[in-house]
Amino acid sequence: MKRIQRFIFTSVLIIGVSVFGYSQNKKLPNVKILATGGTIAGSASSATSSSYAAGQVGIQTMINAVPGIKDLANVSGEQVANVGSQDMSVEIWLKLAKRINELLLQSDVNGIVVTHGTDTQEETAYFLSLVVKSDKPVVTTGSMRSSTSISAEGPLNLYNAVAIAASEEAKGKGVLVTLNDEIHSPRDVSKMNTTNVGSFSAPIKGVMGGVFYGRLGFFREPTTKFGKSSEFSVEGLKSLPRVDIIYAYADMAPDLIDIHVKAGAKGIVIAGVGNGNMTEATLQAAKKAYEEHGVIVVRSRRVATGWVLRDNEFKDADYHTIAAHDLNPAKARILLMLALAKGKKLSEMQDLFYTY
Ligand code: GLU
């Protein structure tokens, strides 16, 4: 009788252990994969079709498609959203950042990977880099080819992302972006090509590191404040103030700024010509937007790369404008939204663009 009891007890224990996941390899780090959609989760009707739908495949299917991933870490997935990243929103950002902060407080979570479409990946990564409060690695990744495509690169990118998130080397480096064997800092990286697998690059400061079938190394540290030393937080935030981006061009319509102010923008980023320039009439509209409505205008660039310098062709203070430094318009918008949410004044703004 005793033997039967012992047999039943042992069987229940074994079943319990495998069902409830205690079969994890204790020697391996635990990495959580938070999926948000994108081409890495996209599928097409054929392996050579150039048209496809993003955000179709669930996280478990993606994990199963990566050979050897379970030798790097104990991986488990959570579906936070499943959208093409053109539909990424402030609402999803806040949900994602809060979930990441919550998970990283757990002693049984060593690192996090976020799978994401490539269109707005740099924005999400930059946002997270300012509000994630942990030294544990958080790595975003995606792919340019859908999961059903010939030579899909998503599985290798995911493998590399898990290797980085599980590594000692990535600790304390803030949020990182990896695609195509490269490791990037969110502030510096941009999507530079609409279709190429080597689309992501950091033209001003270069890559932060490299990763090759899970073997990785870093060449430099991030150059601006992030993570635990950032003053920004998502605690208690339910939304962010509206900030719009206006693309500048020759003979730019002077009333564009007024239209955005009327629509409710609390801040405006200009994707300026050259070194963050715009027509004199638009500069006058920027001055009026601040003086009459308290709306702050930041000068970024429509040019793919380069710094926007303060007081370059005119004195910024004369128009109450802020220079975005090396931030592109989409990322300048994120910093301005977070700064406005924190109640930052015009006099404090320029420094933030040098610091973060
Ligand atoms: N628009 C899609 C997205 O951003 C395609 C880009 C991609 O993931 O490569 O999700």
Boltz pocket constraint, residues with backbone or C-beta under 6 A from the ligand:
constraints:
  - pocket:
      binder: B
      contacts: [[A, 37], [A, 38], [A, 39], [A, 40], [A, 54], [A, 83], [A, 84], [A, 85], [A, 86], [A, 116], [A, 117], [A, 118], [A, 119], [A, 120], [A, 142], [A, 143], [A, 144], [A, 145]]
      max_distance: 6.0
